[in-house]
Amino acid sequence: MESADHNGMYQGHGFHKSLPNGKASGTIIVSAGMIRFEPGASDVRSESFSIEGCEFTLGGASDRLVFIRHSSRVEWSFYTSDRGILNNPLLQNVPSIALQLQKAKRTRWFNHTVVVAVLVAIVMIPLVLFSSMDTLTGIAAKQVPAEWEQKMGETVYAQYQVGEQLMSKEDTKNYLLPIVDPLLVALGNPRFTPQFSIVNDPEINAFALPGGFVVINSGLILAADSADEMLGVLAHELSHVTEQHSVRNIISAASVYLSVDLLLGDVSGLLAMVADAAPLLLNQQFSRGFEREADEKGYELLARANIDPKGLASFFEKLVAEQKKQLEKVEDETTRELMIAAEGLLSTHPATEERIAYILSLVEKNSKNKEVPYLAFVEQFEALKEAVKKFVVTIEAATESTTESTTETTTELTES
């Protein structure tokens, strides 16, 4: 906006057929009783209006221009982009000025409101999307073809197997599948047929990949006191698969924009991430919401399979006891307190004790009408544990033999 000088002069334009091309730039001068347009070119005549009878209107983008016309000289009009002319003291008695000042105020108020609304939207939309991300990814994940999800799981599982020591498929089928079969039946008609593997790993853990690939550490099976405990963990992992938590993690990591694309049915962006999915899926952590959902859906799966769901809670109790043992080994009190705080408050997973309480509350709420005894699998589970022990011992023996052979060879080469 151009500003006026102290003599009531405003840069502007005039329109009339006598002007070159019907238009000329110049100066609009407000004086006592008169408004005069003084063209910038010396060969173009000026024109004056009496203030009395003048009409002032706002126009142009955002009403930033002031148009001036006179009822007796309708063939002429002036305009200026300096709305300060409306505040000229010599024009304050013109009725149309008061109207345009009110309009200008309303326009400014509206424009300010729009700016504030846009700023609020810029801040709030990401916050709303972030807070609703679990819901958005749940909807988006349903757009992912089952064939693609299966292929992604196969690809990541193939990469995982490299360098790992897995129990033979025959032993896994003979010893594990009879125990997990009730879970498979209770799944109904899932998107994928789960495929189980047992790996030589002392860590008490298991994980599942998209497509239903479930890997169970030998340490978990050997630490469990009953089939119920192992099956509780497997029901939890299978629920991560059925609820597509891994795929939803990828969508969430890929940004809001990818989620929107998937909501619209476009999976090309997600397909482009296949090559980079393995590190995320093999080292992923689930949100509190996903872990709670897997606990709940896992409980429901165990109940349908007629397997005691308290096994999952009792296994979590083992984890709590193990964590306490680890904490007792930490002599520094500050470090120990930080570890406790991280597990209970800062972790993306719910605190284990909280999950135990939640599962037991589900058991208590739904066990009143229980009439049929739970499946036990006592003998089958003992046979599985023995098979896993043999599997682990065989690998350890082979490893020791290889180490001894390597040492002897090295010694011989050194002596020679």
C-alpha positions as CSV (number, residue, x, y, z in Angstrom):
1,M,0.0,0.0,0.0
2,E,1.3,3.5,-1.0
3,S,1.3,6.1,1.7
4,A,0.1,9.7,1.3
5,D,2.3,12.8,1.9
6,H,1.4,15.6,4.3
7,N,-0.4,17.7,1.5
8,G,-3.2,15.2,0.9
9,M,-1.5,13.8,-2.3
10,Y,-2.0,10.1,-3.2
11,Q,-0.5,8.1,-6.1
12,G,-3.2,6.7,-8.3
13,H,-4.7,6.4,-11.7
14,G,-7.5,8.0,-13.7
15,F,-9.8,6.5,-16.4
16,H,-11.4,8.5,-19.2
17,K,-11.7,8.0,-23.0
18,S,-9.7,11.2,-23.5
19,L,-6.6,9.7,-21.8
20,P,-4.0,7.7,-23.8
21,N,-5.4,4.2,-24.1
22,G,-8.2,5.4,-21.7
23,K,-5.9,5.4,-18.7
24,A,-3.2,7.5,-17.1
25,S,-1.1,7.3,-13.9
26,G,-0.7,10.4,-11.7
27,T,-1.5,12.0,-8.4
28,I,-4.9,12.3,-6.7
29,I,-5.0,15.6,-4.7
30,V,-7.5,16.3,-1.9
31,S,-8.0,19.9,-1.1
32,A,-10.8,22.0,0.4
33,G,-14.0,21.0,-1.3
34,M,-12.2,19.4,-4.3
35,I,-10.6,16.2,-5.5
36,R,-8.2,16.6,-8.5
37,F,-6.5,14.1,-10.6
38,E,-3.2,15.4,-11.9
39,P,-1.8,13.1,-14.7
40,G,2.0,12.4,-14.7
41,A,2.3,13.3,-18.3
42,S,2.4,17.1,-19.1
43,D,0.4,16.8,-22.3
44,V,-2.6,15.3,-20.5
45,R,-5.1,17.6,-18.9
46,S,-6.1,17.2,-15.2
47,E,-9.7,16.7,-14.0
48,S,-11.4,17.9,-10.7
49,F,-14.4,16.7,-8.8
50,S,-16.3,18.5,-6.1
51,I,-16.1,16.5,-2.9
52,E,-19.8,16.9,-2.5
53,G,-21.4,14.2,-4.6
54,C,-18.3,11.9,-4.7
55,E,-18.7,8.2,-4.1
56,F,-15.9,6.1,-2.6
57,T,-15.9,2.3,-3.0
58,L,-13.5,-0.4,-2.2
59,G,-12.5,-3.0,-4.9
60,G,-9.7,-5.1,-6.3
61,A,-8.1,-8.0,-4.5
62,S,-8.9,-8.0,-0.8
63,D,-10.6,-4.6,-1.3
64,R,-7.1,-2.9,-1.4
65,L,-8.1,-0.2,-4.0
66,V,-10.2,2.9,-3.4
67,F,-12.3,4.0,-6.4
68,I,-13.6,7.5,-6.7
69,R,-16.5,8.6,-8.9
70,H,-18.8,11.7,-9.1
71,S,-22.5,11.5,-9.9
72,S,-22.2,14.4,-12.4
73,R,-19.1,13.1,-14.2
74,V,-19.8,9.4,-14.6
75,E,-17.4,9.1,-17.6
76,W,-14.5,9.7,-15.2
77,S,-13.1,7.6,-12.3
78,F,-10.0,7.6,-10.2
79,Y,-8.5,5.0,-8.0
80,T,-5.6,4.7,-5.6
81,S,-4.1,1.8,-3.7
82,D,-3.5,4.0,-0.7
83,R,-6.5,3.4,1.5
84,G,-5.2,6.1,3.8
85,I,-7.2,8.5,1.7
86,L,-10.3,7.3,3.5
87,N,-8.9,8.9,6.7
88,N,-8.2,12.3,5.1
89,P,-9.9,14.9,7.4
90,L,-11.3,16.8,4.4
91,L,-13.3,13.7,3.5
92,Q,-14.8,12.8,6.8
93,N,-18.2,14.3,6.0
94,V,-18.7,12.2,2.9
95,P,-21.3,9.5,3.7
96,S,-19.8,6.9,1.4
97,I,-16.4,7.3,3.2
98,A,-18.0,6.1,6.5
99,L,-19.5,3.1,4.8
100,Q,-16.2,2.2,3.2
101,L,-14.3,2.6,6.4
102,Q,-16.7,0.1,8.1
103,K,-16.2,-2.2,5.1
104,A,-12.4,-1.9,5.4
105,K,-12.5,-2.8,9.1
106,R,-14.7,-5.8,8.4
107,T,-12.3,-6.9,5.6
108,R,-9.3,-6.5,7.9
109,W,-11.0,-8.5,10.6
110,F,-11.9,-11.2,8.1
111,N,-8.4,-11.3,6.7
112,H,-6.9,-11.5,10.2
113,T,-9.4,-14.3,11.0
114,V,-8.4,-16.3,7.9
115,V,-4.7,-15.9,8.7
116,V,-5.2,-17.1,12.3
117,A,-7.3,-20.0,11.1
118,V,-4.6,-21.0,8.6
119,L,-1.9,-20.8,11.3
120,V,-4.1,-22.9,13.6
121,A,-4.7,-25.4,10.9
122,I,-0.9,-25.6,10.1
123,V,-0.2,-26.4,13.8
124,M,-3.3,-28.5,14.5
125,I,-3.6,-30.8,11.5
126,P,-0.2,-32.5,12.1
127,L,-1.1,-32.9,15.7
128,V,-4.5,-34.4,14.9
129,L,-3.0,-36.7,12.3
130,F,-0.2,-37.8,14.8
131,S,-2.7,-38.4,17.6
132,S,-4.9,-40.4,15.2
133,M,-2.0,-42.3,13.5
134,D,-2.9,-45.7,14.9
135,T,-6.4,-45.3,13.5
136,L,-5.2,-43.9,10.2
137,T,-2.6,-46.7,9.7
138,G,-5.3,-49.3,10.6
139,I,-7.5,-48.1,7.8
140,A,-4.5,-47.7,5.4
141,A,-3.1,-51.1,6.1
142,K,-6.3,-52.8,4.9
143,Q,-5.5,-51.4,1.4
144,V,-2.3,-53.4,1.3
145,P,-2.8,-56.6,-0.8
146,A,-2.4,-59.8,1.2
147,E,-0.1,-61.2,-1.5
148,W,2.3,-58.2,-1.1
149,E,2.3,-58.5,2.7
150,Q,3.1,-62.2,2.3
151,K,5.9,-61.5,-0.1
152,M,7.4,-58.9,2.3
153,G,7.4,-61.4,5.1
154,E,9.0,-64.0,3.0
155,T,11.7,-61.6,1.9
156,V,12.5,-60.4,5.4
157,Y,12.4,-64.0,6.8
158,A,14.8,-65.1,4.1
159,Q,17.3,-62.4,5.1
160,Y,16.9,-63.3,8.8
161,Q,17.7,-67.0,8.2
162,V,21.2,-66.1,6.9
163,G,23.6,-67.1,9.7
164,E,20.9,-68.4,12.1
165,Q,20.7,-71.9,13.4
166,L,17.1,-73.2,12.9
167,M,15.6,-76.4,14.2
168,S,14.8,-78.8,11.3
169,K,11.3,-78.3,9.7
170,E,10.6,-82.0,10.4
171,D,11.3,-81.7,14.2
172,T,9.4,-78.4,14.3
173,K,6.4,-80.0,12.6
174,N,6.5,-83.1,14.9
175,Y,7.0,-81.4,18.2
176,L,5.6,-77.8,17.9
177,L,2.7,-78.0,15.5
178,P,0.6,-80.4,17.6
179,I,0.7,-77.9,20.5
180,V,0.0,-74.8,18.4
181,D,-2.7,-76.4,16.3
182,P,-5.6,-75.2,18.5
183,L,-4.4,-71.6,18.0
184,L,-4.4,-72.1,14.2
185,V,-8.0,-73.5,14.3
186,A,-9.1,-70.6,16.5
187,L,-7.8,-68.1,14.0
188,G,-10.6,-69.1,11.7
189,N,-9.8,-67.8,8.2
190,P,-6.8,-65.6,8.6
191,R,-5.2,-63.6,5.7
192,F,-2.1,-65.9,6.1
193,T,-1.3,-69.4,7.3
194,P,1.2,-69.0,10.1
195,Q,4.6,-70.7,9.7
196,F,6.6,-71.4,12.8
197,S,10.4,-71.7,13.2
198,I,12.6,-72.4,16.3
199,V,16.0,-70.7,16.4
200,N,18.9,-71.4,18.6
201,D,18.9,-68.2,20.7
202,P,19.1,-68.2,24.6
203,E,17.2,-64.9,24.8
204,I,13.7,-65.3,26.1
205,N,11.9,-63.9,23.0
206,A,9.7,-64.5,20.0
207,F,8.7,-62.3,17.1
208,A,6.3,-62.4,14.1
209,L,6.7,-61.0,10.6
210,P,4.0,-59.9,8.1
211,G,2.6,-62.9,6.3
212,G,2.5,-65.0,9.5
213,F,6.2,-66.0,9.9
214,V,6.7,-66.6,13.6
215,V,10.1,-67.2,15.1
216,I,10.5,-68.7,18.6
217,N,13.8,-68.5,20.5
218,S,15.0,-71.7,22.1
219,G,15.5,-69.7,25.3
220,L,11.7,-68.9,25.4
221,I,10.7,-72.6,25.2
222,L,13.2,-73.7,27.7
223,A,12.3,-71.0,30.2
224,A,8.5,-71.7,30.0
225,D,7.1,-74.0,32.6
226,S,4.1,-75.0,30.6
227,A,2.6,-75.0,27.2
228,D,0.2,-72.3,28.4
229,E,3.0,-69.9,28.9
230,M,4.5,-70.5,25.4
231,L,1.1,-70.4,23.7
232,G,0.3,-67.2,25.5
233,V,3.3,-65.5,23.9
234,L,2.6,-67.1,20.5
235,A,-1.1,-65.9,20.6
236,H,0.3,-62.4,21.4
237,E,2.7,-62.5,18.4
238,L,0.0,-63.9,16.1
239,S,-2.2,-61.0,17.1
240,H,0.5,-58.6,15.9
241,V,0.2,-60.3,12.5
242,T,-3.6,-60.4,12.3
243,E,-3.9,-56.7,13.3
244,Q,-1.1,-55.8,10.8
245,H,1.0,-54.0,13.4
246,S,4.2,-54.4,11.4
247,V,2.7,-53.0,8.2
248,R,1.2,-50.2,10.2
249,N,4.6,-49.4,11.7
250,I,6.0,-49.1,8.2
251,I,3.2,-46.8,7.1
252,S,3.6,-44.7,10.2
253,A,7.4,-44.5,9.6
254,A,6.8,-43.5,6.0
255,S,4.9,-40.4,7.0
256,V,1.4,-39.0,6.9
257,Y,1.5,-38.6,3.2
258,L,1.9,-42.3,2.5
259,S,-1.0,-43.0,4.9
260,V,-3.2,-40.7,2.9
261,D,-2.1,-42.4,-0.4
262,L,-3.0,-45.8,1.1
263,L,-6.4,-44.5,2.3
264,L,-7.0,-43.6,-1.4
265,G,-6.0,-47.1,-2.5
266,D,-2.5,-46.2,-3.9
267,V,0.1,-48.7,-2.6
268,S,2.9,-47.7,-4.9
269,G,4.7,-45.7,-2.2
270,L,4.6,-48.6,0.2
271,L,5.8,-51.0,-2.4
272,A,8.8,-48.8,-2.9
273,M,9.8,-49.4,0.7
274,V,10.1,-53.2,0.5
275,A,13.9,-53.2,0.1
276,D,14.3,-51.2,3.3
277,A,11.7,-53.0,5.4
278,A,14.0,-55.8,6.9
279,P,15.9,-53.7,9.5
280,L,12.7,-52.1,10.7
281,L,10.8,-55.3,11.0
282,L,13.6,-57.3,12.6
283,N,14.3,-54.6,15.2
284,Q,10.9,-53.0,15.5
285,Q,9.2,-51.9,18.7
286,F,5.4,-51.5,19.0
287,S,3.5,-48.6,20.5
288,R,1.7,-49.0,23.8
289,G,-1.5,-49.1,21.8
290,F,-0.3,-51.9,19.6
291,E,1.0,-53.9,22.6
292,R,-2.2,-53.5,24.5
293,E,-4.2,-54.5,21.4
294,A,-2.0,-57.6,20.9
295,D,-2.5,-58.6,24.6
296,E,-6.3,-58.2,24.2
297,K,-6.6,-60.0,20.8
298,G,-4.1,-62.6,22.1
299,Y,-6.3,-63.2,25.1
300,E,-9.4,-63.6,22.9
301,L,-7.5,-66.1,20.6
302,L,-6.4,-68.2,23.7
303,A,-10.0,-68.2,25.0
304,R,-11.3,-69.4,21.6
305,A,-8.6,-72.1,21.5
306,N,-9.5,-73.2,25.0
307,I,-6.0,-72.5,26.3
308,D,-5.6,-71.0,29.7
309,P,-4.8,-67.3,29.1
310,K,-3.2,-67.0,32.5
311,G,-0.2,-68.6,30.9
312,L,0.6,-65.3,29.2
313,A,0.4,-63.4,32.5
314,S,2.6,-66.0,34.3
315,F,5.2,-65.8,31.6
316,F,5.2,-62.0,32.0
317,E,5.8,-62.6,35.7
318,K,8.9,-64.6,34.7
319,L,10.1,-61.6,32.7
320,V,9.6,-59.4,35.7
321,A,11.6,-61.7,37.9
322,E,14.3,-61.8,35.3
323,Q,14.4,-58.0,35.1
324,K,14.7,-57.8,38.8
325,K,17.7,-60.2,38.7
326,Q,19.3,-58.0,36.1
327,L,18.7,-54.9,38.2
328,E,20.2,-56.5,41.3
329,K,23.4,-57.0,39.3
330,V,23.6,-53.2,38.8
331,E,25.5,-51.8,41.7
332,D,25.1,-48.1,40.9
333,E,21.9,-46.9,42.4
334,T,21.4,-44.0,39.9
335,T,21.8,-46.3,36.9
336,R,19.3,-48.8,38.5
337,E,16.7,-46.1,39.1
338,L,17.1,-44.9,35.5
339,M,16.6,-48.5,34.2
340,I,13.4,-48.8,36.3
341,A,12.1,-45.5,35.1
342,A,12.8,-46.3,31.4
343,E,11.0,-49.6,31.7
344,G,8.0,-48.2,33.6
345,L,7.5,-44.8,32.1
346,L,9.7,-44.0,29.1
347,S,9.4,-47.3,27.2
348,T,7.2,-47.5,24.2
349,H,5.8,-50.7,25.6
350,P,3.5,-50.9,28.6
351,A,5.2,-51.8,31.8
352,T,5.2,-55.6,32.2
353,E,3.4,-55.4,35.6
354,E,0.7,-53.3,34.0
355,R,0.2,-55.9,31.3
356,I,0.0,-58.7,33.8
357,A,-2.7,-56.8,35.7
358,Y,-4.6,-56.1,32.5
359,I,-4.5,-59.8,31.3
360,L,-5.6,-61.0,34.8
361,S,-8.5,-58.6,34.7
362,L,-9.6,-60.0,31.4
363,V,-9.4,-63.5,32.8
364,E,-11.4,-62.6,35.9
365,K,-14.1,-60.9,33.9
366,N,-14.6,-63.8,31.5
367,S,-13.9,-66.9,33.6
368,K,-17.2,-67.1,35.4
369,N,-18.9,-69.1,32.7
370,K,-16.0,-71.4,32.1
371,E,-17.2,-75.1,32.2
372,V,-14.8,-77.0,29.9
373,P,-11.3,-77.6,31.3
374,Y,-8.4,-76.0,29.4
375,L,-6.2,-78.0,27.1
376,A,-2.9,-78.9,28.9
377,F,-0.4,-80.5,26.4
378,V,1.7,-81.6,29.4
379,E,3.4,-84.6,27.6
380,Q,3.6,-82.8,24.3
381,F,5.3,-79.8,25.8
382,E,7.8,-81.9,27.7
383,A,8.6,-83.7,24.4
384,L,9.1,-80.3,22.7
385,K,11.5,-79.1,25.5
386,E,13.5,-82.2,25.2
387,A,13.7,-81.9,21.5
388,V,14.8,-78.2,21.8
389,K,17.4,-79.2,24.5
390,K,18.8,-81.8,22.1
391,F,18.8,-79.3,19.3
392,V,20.8,-76.7,21.3
393,V,23.2,-79.3,22.8
394,T,24.0,-80.7,19.3
395,I,24.7,-77.2,18.0
396,E,26.9,-76.3,21.0
397,A,28.8,-79.6,20.6
398,A,29.4,-78.9,16.9
399,T,30.5,-75.4,17.7
400,E,33.0,-76.6,20.4
401,S,34.3,-79.3,18.0
402,T,34.8,-76.6,15.3
403,T,36.5,-74.3,17.8
404,E,38.9,-77.1,19.0
405,S,39.7,-78.1,15.4
406,T,40.5,-74.5,14.5
407,T,42.7,-74.1,17.6
408,E,44.6,-77.3,16.9
409,T,45.2,-76.2,13.3
410,T,46.3,-72.8,14.4
411,T,48.7,-74.4,17.0
412,E,50.2,-76.7,14.4
413,L,50.8,-73.8,12.0
414,T,52.4,-71.8,14.7
415,E,54.7,-74.6,15.8
416,S,55.7,-75.4,12.2
